[in-house]
């Protein structure tokens, strides 16, 4: 096996730096809404999954968002304290909790989704380049 070319030739190195740059921009733009990016992802995931008609479970939100279950629970507690989300027992499974985004939470997430979409548009561009990048990232993420 050949000697690695170094970090400047590593796609992982540049992916990491691109993600850090994007994350700083998103965090900066979400700050006025009082959300961290992780809170946004959990709230937006609960909102999106809830549009299917049944309030999602905490576990479903964690899986969809790609977040750790314990961290998700802590984030949900913060969102619950801010009255952006409600957590109720699942009638079919006493161990599970169902999540409902409150009207205030829907208003916050609606504005935050627009903010993140604007950052995405600025950061990734639009059109063919963006679609190509999306396709490549999906492929990488799915393994």
N, C-alpha and C positions, 0 to 999 in steps of 0.2 A: 504494500500500500504506500502510495506517495505521501510525502510530508504535506500536511495541510497548508494551503496558500496564505493563511492568516485571516483575521476577522474582516478585513476590507473586501475579501472575496467570498465571504460567507453570507448566503441568503438569510440565514437565521439571525445573524448580527444586524443586518439591515431591516429585517422584519421587526426585530425588537426595537430598534431605534424609530422606525416609522410608527409603531404602536405607541411608544412613549410620547412622540410628538403629537400624534392624533389625540391621545388621552389628555395631555396637558391642555390642548385647545378645547376639548369637550368639557373638561372639568371647569375651566375658566368661564365658559358660556353657560354652564348649568348652575354655577354658584349663585346668581341672582334668584334662581327658583328655589334655592335652599336644598339642592340635591347634589349628592355625589354621583359619579357615574354608576357605581354599583347599586345605589338606591334607585337610580333611573332605570337600570336594566331590570331589576326585580319588579318595580312598580309597572313599567311598560309591559313586561312579560305577563304579569297577573292581569293587566287590563286586556291585552290581546287575547290571552287564553280564555278570559271570562266572556268574550264576545261570542264564544261558541255556544253559549246558553247555560252552561253549568259552571259554577264557581270552581276554579282550579284548586287543587290541593297544594300545600307548601312544597311537597316533593315534585309535583308536576312543574311548578314554577322554577324550582332549582334546576331540574333537568333541562327545561327549555332555555333557561338563562345561562346554563353552563357554570353554575355557581355551586360551591360546597353547601351541603345541607345545613351545617351548623352556622356558617356565616349568613346564609339566607335567612335562617330563623332570627338572628340578631338584627339583620337589616329590616326584616318585617316588623320586629318589635319597635324599631325607631320610626318606621312609617306609620305604625299603629298609634304610637304616642303622638304623632302629628295629625292624627285623624285622616290619613290619606288612604288607609286600608283597614279592613275589619277582618278579624280571624275568628272563625266559628268552628265548632266541632262538626265533623262529618257524621251524618246520621247512620251511614252504613259501616263506618270503621271508626271506632272510638279513639284509635291512635292518630288518625289523620285530622288535619285542620284544613278547612276551606277558606279561601281568600276572596274577599269582595272589595273592589276599589270603590271608595266613597265618591260622592259627587265632587267634593273638593279634590280628591285624588285624581279623578278624571280630568278636571280642569288643569291641574298641575302637569299631569302626564301629557295632555294634549299640547300644551305650550312647550314642554321639554322635547317632545318628539319633533316638533318643528325646528327647535334650536339644533338638535343633533343632526337633522336632515340638512340644515344649512351648513353645518360644519363639514358633513360628509361631502356635500356638493363642492364646497371650497377646496377641501383636502384631496378628494379623489377625482374631481372633475365630473363631467356629465358625458352622456353618449357612449360611443363605442369603447373608449378607453375604460370607462367605469364598468361597463358590462363585461369586458374581458378580464378586468381585475377581479370582479365579483366571482366570475366563473372559476378563475384560478384559485382564489381563496377558499371557495366552497370545496373544491377538489382537495386542496391541502388539508382543510379542517376535517374532512370525512375520512381521510387516510387512504 
